[in-house]
Amino acid sequence: MAVHQPLPDLPPPPSERGLWGWFRQNLFSTWYNSIASLVVGYLLIIWLGPVINWALISAVWTGEGTDDCRPGAACWIFIQQRLGFFLYGFYPAELRWRPNIVFVLFLITVVPQFFPRAPGRKWLALFGITGLPVLGFVLINGGFFGLDPVATSRWGGLMLTLILAYVGIIAALPIGVVLALGRRSEMPVIRGICVTFIEFWRAVPLITILFMASVMLPLFLPQGVSFDKLLRALIGITLFQSAYMAEVVRGGLQAIPKGQYEAAQALGFGYWRSMRLIILPQALKIVIPGIANTVISLFKDTTLVLIIGLFDLLGAVRSTLSDPAWRSVAAEGYLFVALCFWIFCFGMSRYSHNLEKKLDTGHKT
Amino acid sequence: MNSEEHIIAPVESAAADEDIIIVRDLNKWFGQFHVLKSLNLNVKKGERIVICGPSGSGKSTFIRCINHLEAHQRGEIIVDGVVLNEDLKNIEAIRREVGMVFQHFNLFPHLSVLENCLLAPIWVRKTPRKEAIEIAMEYLERVKIPEQAHKYPGQLSGGQQQRVAIARSLCMKPKIMLFDEPTSALDPEMIKEVLDVMIELAGSGMTMLCVTHEMGFAKTVADRVIFMDGGECVEEGPPQSFFNNPQQPRTREFLDQILQH
């Protein structure tokens, strides 16, 4: 009998490549796929064409007021004229350099997070969650180092949206992690507190919480004690989202096999260290999509502060639309708001994808 | 046969300070189920003990009690002079000195092989990083995979992962190593590479407690073999007499089952 010889490795069979190959494979693989592709293509052209024409090609970009606008074309004069209000609300124009500095610092800390090889990325992130909020408060609020104070009631526009979302996100994540750990604690009192907290906040609509914070809370406070409205909204949003975050993180914790806890224990790690070094890095990695979901919904939920009289981006645009001079440009206004939100939310979504790819060590336990 | 005959007198302890592990009258229940029944064991420094028995006999639970991965309800465990009770300080002191290797390796998948070996020495033993790396590379060489140091556990075969797990435990410089069925989850071709590492470790004078079905390993390495069934220690003795001349009918039955093929 012949001695067994292993067969050599062969290259895989060639597949169709290039643009034409892609088209053939995905759009025109069968006669009914070809018909469907053509119909969908035709519909896209007849629907998308006018929209692009309205929004870009025949749109009016510069002018003084609605008188310069043409019917059947987008009137971006509206945005151009009112941009300051949309970005800063009633924040005094001569002091807007202060939020601008904070925004530049925000970009400096956030943009490198998209590039794994950016130098000092981790230190910037640390600054982003500790120094930036403090510095941002000092600069935007004023009242320190001879900076003129600006009452929070004058903050608004995109600036307010970003402040609410940023503080909400960096506060809700750690609170959520602690609540998730607490809910899985073996100590009944701690577990009870965490379960009650999570179930309470999760079962109440955010609008109710904001109403309670702005209408009911002052009734319970002693006379003369006032609580900043923005701060109340911020606390409401943070606690509300941290309850959601806690459940997302708990899902991750439950996915970690018992063996990981045991290996950590057997090596002599105490509870907090094994959580920080071994369990949480894995659990949080698993639930990145869920965390991104919660963070994005938090960002969008900040628009609800409108109902307690804070003018975030959406609020600023809506209040301008109630001005008779600008009544005819509602579509442009809402499109602008949608675009702003889309840019930030899409950015967060991309970041979470990057993070997932970067942290993937290629297997499950 | 009545169960009285099963009970083996505790090993006559030599000078107590030579015994690195002392187990007296250990009892444990899972709910109503009595899993460990009055176990006694004295292990001398450098002694190599193999624990075998059918599944569900409590052998894994027994060695998991020794580093308190399982709590016992009655009896006494003293490891390296420290009494194992509910005091967290004692538990963590014992765990620092007792390494454990699991059936499913339990490597940390988010860390490279080297980082797996560094984590505990740096954070628990407070070893400086540079020194910890030297120690880790030394042990990775000893288990013959220094070239995999920068890979992630998911990129290694089962046998390699288990060898990393052994190295990870050894990096803590433990006085005792516990093995909980270290080869049961491995493909047949990988069992040998892990056993070779364990045999080498046994030769270096490490105190070892192994739960295993590898009877060949027990014959070559063990100083004593313990046979457990139904949460009891049925029989124990040096491998020579244990395999060739088992005293209890239950032991004979078990050995017949596993050695006949």
Boltz contact constraints between the chains, C-beta under 6 A:
constraints:
  - contact:
      token1: [A, 259]
      token2: [B, 102]
      max_distance: 6.0
  - contact:
      token1: [A, 259]
      token2: [B, 104]
      max_distance: 6.0
  - contact:
      token1: [A, 259]
      token2: [B, 106]
      max_distance: 6.0
  - contact:
      token1: [A, 262]
      token2: [B, 69]
      max_distance: 6.0
  - contact:
      token1: [A, 263]
      token2: [B, 106]
      max_distance: 6.0
  - contact:
      token1: [A, 266]
      token2: [B, 67]
      max_distance: 6.0
  - contact:
      token1: [A, 266]
      token2: [B, 100]
      max_distance: 6.0
  - contact:
      token1: [A, 267]
      token2: [B, 120]
      max_distance: 6.0
  - contact:
      token1: [A, 268]
      token2: [B, 92]
      max_distance: 6.0
  - contact:
      token1: [A, 268]
      token2: [B, 95]
      max_distance: 6.0
  - contact:
      token1: [A, 268]
      token2: [B, 96]
      max_distance: 6.0
  - contact:
      token1: [A, 268]
      token2: [B, 124]
      max_distance: 6.0
  - contact:
      token1: [A, 273]
      token2: [B, 123]
      max_distance: 6.0
  - contact:
      token1: [A, 278]
      token2: [B, 108]
      max_distance: 6.0
  - contact:
      token1: [A, 281]
      token2: [B, 110]
      max_distance: 6.0
  - contact:
      token1: [A, 282]
      token2: [B, 110]
      max_distance: 6.0
  - contact:
      token1: [A, 361]
      token2: [B, 109]
      max_distance: 6.0
  - contact:
      token1: [A, 361]
      token2: [B, 110]
      max_distance: 6.0
  - contact:
      token1: [A, 361]
      token2: [B, 152]
      max_distance: 6.0
  - contact:
      token1: [A, 361]
      token2: [B, 154]
      max_distance: 6.0
  - contact:
      token1: [A, 362]
      token2: [B, 154]
      max_distance: 6.0
  - contact:
      token1: [A, 363]
      token2: [B, 109]
      max_distance: 6.0
  - contact:
      token1: [A, 363]
      token2: [B, 154]
      max_distance: 6.0
  - contact:
      token1: [A, 365]
      token2: [B, 109]
      max_distance: 6.0
